[in-house]
Amino acid sequence: MRWDGQGVGVDDGALPGLARIGLVRSVRTPQFEGITFHEVLCKSALNKVPNAAMLPFRYTVNGYRGCSHACRYCFARPTHEYLDLDCGADFDTQVVVKINVADVLRRELRRPSWTRETVALGTNTDPYQRAEGRYALMPGIIGALADSGTPFSILTKGTLLRRDLPLIAEASRRVEVSVAISLAVGDPALHRDVEPGTPSPQARLALITAVREAGLDCHVMVAPILPYLTDSADHLDALLGRIAAAGATGVTAFGLHLRGSTRGWFLDWLARSHPELVERYRQLYRRGAYLPPEYRTMLHERVTPLIAKHGLGPDRRTFRSSAPAPEPPGPVAPVAHAPAVLQPTLF
């Protein structure tokens, strides 16, 4: 691969927003057709979550911004707008890589003020998206956390996690580690349309088994459940059965949230792929980003007995419980509980 012309001093069309965050160079390779990697030098690695976010953890680390998984519903899409990139195609194809994140993290974890609170990985964009196969940021991040005695959680859709299972298992002998896999779409055709860049459902089921065989518990995020697409009893029953058979130790399930500009991007996709549902979605989300209480009540009553049927309820869960996502006032709690250190903000 010829790297001439890819340095930071070359006019390659990089936008001013990237320059603000320490752009080193922008890279395109034949192995990742259609994707541009913007390599940056970050000044900090630990992100402190604002108290107002009401999340069950206070610190995160994200090695990437943007995500080639290209999930139509991804909540993190609006974060690309800060970089003068759009929340749609740019989010899927313009991936920012913090190439020095592990070194910066080690430095921050050595500070006397660091109290070894749990750090969540995978709360913005997926740490095991395809870019990780090229840049391998996660081994350094995991090593830094374990060496400093800092507990951590991982949430991913990416089967690249398999590569690091020995490292994660070794870390779990020194610090508390939680691993969760996201799998909410069991239908192969719908999966290819709504999550086009992610590993198949079957590949993620095999990943659940691999996590368990590595001696780790494996929680599964059955989220987001898509109204009128993946919320039928038949779909949920079949998916939960496959998840249980794969060896999962628990699940969290809840419906789709449509925040910010993600809403428009998702509804544009819906109009192309399922135009008959557009009006029904507009009615469901007419009051904001969250599903209305009556829908959440219905989903709760549908999913709860299925979770129990497949042995994925609290009796099998090994994690501490907490509410998995802020919800507007209403009578319905989430249909299951996530690990205390996990927040399903990939969705």
KOLPAKE-13095 format. One line per field, with one value per residue (C-alpha): residue number from 1; z, y, x. Coordinates in steps of 0.1 Angstrom, whole numbers, padded with zeros to 4 digits. Example, Ala and Ser with C-alpha at 12.3 -4.5 7.8 and 13.67 -1.06 7.14 Angstrom:
! residues 2
n	(1:2)
c3	(0078:0071)
c2	(-0045:-0011)
c1	(0123:0137)
END
This chain:
! residues 347
n	(1:2:3:4:5:6:7:8:9:10:11:12:13:14:15:16:17:18:19:20:21:22:23:24:25:26:27:28:29:30:31:32:33:34:35:36:37:38:39:40:41:42:43:44:45:46:47:48:49:50:51:52:53:54:55:56:57:58:59:60:61:62:63:64:65:66:67:68:69:70:71:72:73:74:75:76:77:78:79:80:81:82:83:84:85:86:87:88:89:90:91:92:93:94:95:96:97:98:99:100:101:102:103:104:105:106:107:108:109:110:111:112:113:114:115:116:117:118:119:120:121:122:123:124:125:126:127:128:129:130:131:132:133:134:135:136:137:138:139:140:141:142:143:144:145:146:147:148:149:150:151:152:153:154:155:156:157:158:159:160:161:162:163:164:165:166:167:168:169:170:171:172:173:174:175:176:177:178:179:180:181:182:183:184:185:186:187:188:189:190:191:192:193:194:195:196:197:198:199:200:201:202:203:204:205:206:207:208:209:210:211:212:213:214:215:216:217:218:219:220:221:222:223:224:225:226:227:228:229:230:231:232:233:234:235:236:237:238:239:240:241:242:243:244:245:246:247:248:249:250:251:252:253:254:255:256:257:258:259:260:261:262:263:264:265:266:267:268:269:270:271:272:273:274:275:276:277:278:279:280:281:282:283:284:285:286:287:288:289:290:291:292:293:294:295:296:297:298:299:300:301:302:303:304:305:306:307:308:309:310:311:312:313:314:315:316:317:318:319:320:321:322:323:324:325:326:327:328:329:330:331:332:333:334:335:336:337:338:339:340:341:342:343:344:345:346:347)
c3	(0000:-0010:0019:-0001:-0001:0031:0056:0076:0054:0023:0012:0011:0017:0055:0071:0098:0124:0122:0125:0158:0173:0163:0128:0119:0085:0066:0053:0026:0019:-0006:0023:0036:0004:0009:0043:0053:0086:0101:0125:0154:0185:0215:0245:0269:0269:0300:0294:0325:0320:0331:0362:0343:0320:0348:0336:0358:0353:0354:0330:0294:0269:0231:0207:0176:0165:0137:0130:0099:0114:0098:0120:0108:0144:0161:0187:0184:0148:0159:0175:0140:0134:0159:0133:0105:0092:0087:0109:0079:0054:0069:0103:0085:0063:0080:0111:0135:0152:0183:0176:0209:0231:0251:0259:0270:0291:0309:0318:0331:0352:0370:0384:0422:0419:0399:0422:0399:0391:0365:0329:0302:0267:0238:0250:0219:0189:0188:0200:0179:0146:0115:0121:0152:0130:0115:0145:0174:0200:0224:0237:0248:0265:0282:0294:0307:0327:0341:0350:0370:0388:0371:0365:0331:0308:0271:0249:0213:0181:0167:0165:0166:0204:0199:0193:0227:0248:0263:0273:0287:0306:0321:0331:0348:0373:0384:0381:0377:0340:0323:0287:0267:0231:0213:0193:0186:0150:0143:0107:0083:0056:0080:0097:0063:0057:0092:0104:0071:0085:0115:0118:0112:0139:0137:0141:0172:0187:0181:0198:0229:0231:0227:0255:0278:0268:0278:0313:0312:0318:0287:0289:0258:0248:0229:0219:0203:0196:0164:0165:0140:0127:0155:0183:0175:0200:0174:0166:0202:0212:0185:0192:0229:0225:0203:0227:0256:0236:0229:0267:0276:0313:0310:0287:0286:0262:0254:0225:0200:0210:0182:0194:0175:0139:0142:0139:0104:0092:0105:0091:0057:0057:0069:0040:0015:0030:0048:0036:0050:0085:0082:0095:0123:0135:0133:0155:0180:0183:0179:0214:0213:0213:0235:0229:0246:0279:0264:0239:0266:0287:0258:0252:0288:0290:0258:0266:0303:0301:0271:0291:0319:0295:0282:0316:0310:0339:0373:0385:0359:0359:0376:0372:0396:0383:0374:0350:0316:0301:0312:0304:0304:0333:0329:0345:0328:0339:0314:0307:0320:0338:0324:0343:0365:0345:0312:0294:0260:0243:0211:0202)
c2	(0000:0034:0059:0090:0117:0105:0127:0155:0181:0169:0184:0153:0170:0165:0188:0214:0194:0166:0191:0202:0167:0162:0147:0129:0115:0101:0065:0045:0009:-0017:-0040:-0016:-0004:0027:0035:0063:0061:0094:0087:0112:0117:0121:0142:0121:0086:0084:0102:0112:0108:0138:0133:0142:0112:0089:0060:0031:0040:0072:0065:0053:0047:0049:0042:0050:0076:0065:0028:0006:-0015:0010:0001:0023:0030:0038:0064:0077:0091:0127:0127:0129:0163:0178:0169:0186:0152:0140:0115:0092:0079:0098:0080:0047:0054:0081:0064:0083:0062:0074:0057:0066:0058:0030:0050:0080:0057:0042:0076:0086:0054:0061:0094:0093:0107:0076:0056:0025:0030:0007:0017:0009:0000:0000:0028:0051:0031:-0006:-0013:-0045:-0030:-0039:-0011:-0030:-0057:-0032:-0010:-0035:-0008:-0031:-0053:-0022:-0007:-0040:-0044:-0009:-0014:-0047:-0037:-0007:-0028:-0011:-0032:-0028:-0039:-0047:-0044:-0054:-0069:-0077:-0112:-0097:-0101:-0137:-0126:-0111:-0137:-0151:-0116:-0108:-0141:-0134:-0099:-0113:-0131:-0097:-0073:-0076:-0080:-0080:-0091:-0085:-0092:-0073:-0094:-0082:-0093:-0130:-0128:-0130:-0108:-0081:-0082:-0076:-0046:-0029:-0038:-0043:-0040:-0064:-0101:-0124:-0135:-0170:-0156:-0137:-0168:-0187:-0158:-0161:-0198:-0188:-0163:-0190:-0215:-0190:-0192:-0158:-0150:-0135:-0112:-0105:-0072:-0080:-0044:-0024:-0043:-0027:-0022:-0042:-0058:-0077:-0074:-0104:-0132:-0157:-0137:-0130:-0166:-0180:-0156:-0160:-0198:-0196:-0172:-0196:-0225:-0206:-0204:-0168:-0161:-0134:-0109:-0073:-0064:-0031:-0012:0013:0048:0074:0104:0135:0131:0093:0096:0110:0086:0056:0068:0074:0038:0027:0046:0027:-0008:-0008:0022:0006:0012:0049:0063:0038:0048:0085:0078:0058:0084:0115:0126:0122:0097:0070:0045:0054:0037:0016:0001:-0005:-0022:-0045:-0054:-0060:-0084:-0102:-0106:-0113:-0148:-0157:-0147:-0170:-0198:-0199:-0196:-0162:-0144:-0133:-0169:-0174:-0139:-0134:-0097:-0069:-0053:-0017:0001:-0003:0031:0062:0061:0088:0087:0058:0026:0002:-0008:-0024:-0060:-0073:-0060:-0054:-0057:-0027:-0017:-0019:0007:-0003:0030:0013:0015)
c1	(0000:0014:0010:0023:-0002:-0020:-0001:-0017:0000:-0017:-0050:-0072:-0105:-0105:-0130:-0121:-0139:-0113:-0085:-0100:-0094:-0058:-0059:-0027:-0037:-0067:-0062:-0080:-0071:-0085:-0093:-0118:-0135:-0156:-0143:-0119:-0100:-0091:-0062:-0061:-0040:-0063:-0055:-0076:-0090:-0112:-0145:-0165:-0202:-0223:-0243:-0274:-0271:-0283:-0261:-0250:-0213:-0193:-0164:-0161:-0133:-0141:-0113:-0134:-0159:-0182:-0189:-0189:-0216:-0240:-0270:-0298:-0310:-0276:-0281:-0245:-0250:-0254:-0220:-0205:-0220:-0195:-0168:-0187:-0196:-0232:-0250:-0258:-0234:-0204:-0211:-0209:-0178:-0157:-0143:-0121:-0094:-0077:-0044:-0027:-0057:-0040:-0009:-0030:-0053:-0023:-0011:-0045:-0049:-0016:-0029:-0032:-0067:-0079:-0102:-0105:-0142:-0157:-0150:-0175:-0163:-0187:-0210:-0207:-0195:-0186:-0150:-0149:-0161:-0141:-0115:-0104:-0090:-0066:-0058:-0060:-0067:-0086:-0057:-0039:-0070:-0078:-0042:-0041:-0073:-0064:-0028:-0042:-0068:-0097:-0129:-0145:-0174:-0175:-0206:-0203:-0218:-0184:-0170:-0135:-0140:-0129:-0094:-0092:-0110:-0078:-0067:-0102:-0103:-0069:-0080:-0111:-0088:-0075:-0105:-0143:-0151:-0186:-0191:-0223:-0232:-0259:-0283:-0319:-0326:-0329:-0342:-0313:-0329:-0339:-0305:-0288:-0310:-0311:-0276:-0257:-0222:-0225:-0218:-0247:-0270:-0256:-0220:-0230:-0247:-0214:-0196:-0219:-0208:-0172:-0174:-0189:-0163:-0136:-0150:-0168:-0205:-0222:-0251:-0271:-0287:-0319:-0322:-0335:-0367:-0381:-0419:-0438:-0405:-0390:-0416:-0438:-0440:-0428:-0397:-0388:-0395:-0373:-0345:-0345:-0345:-0314:-0297:-0304:-0291:-0259:-0253:-0262:-0264:-0290:-0307:-0319:-0347:-0363:-0378:-0363:-0354:-0351:-0331:-0320:-0310:-0310:-0348:-0347:-0320:-0340:-0373:-0357:-0346:-0380:-0396:-0374:-0377:-0410:-0431:-0462:-0449:-0439:-0472:-0474:-0439:-0448:-0478:-0457:-0430:-0452:-0444:-0406:-0378:-0393:-0421:-0454:-0463:-0490:-0466:-0440:-0466:-0475:-0438:-0432:-0461:-0450:-0413:-0413:-0428:-0406:-0375:-0387:-0396:-0360:-0344:-0328:-0345:-0331:-0326:-0299:-0284:-0251:-0249:-0260:-0291:-0299:-0322:-0306:-0317:-0334:-0371:-0397:-0421:-0445:-0457:-0434:-0399:-0375:-0384:-0352:-0321:-0286:-0253:-0248:-0217:-0234:-0255:-0270:-0260:-0250:-0287)
END
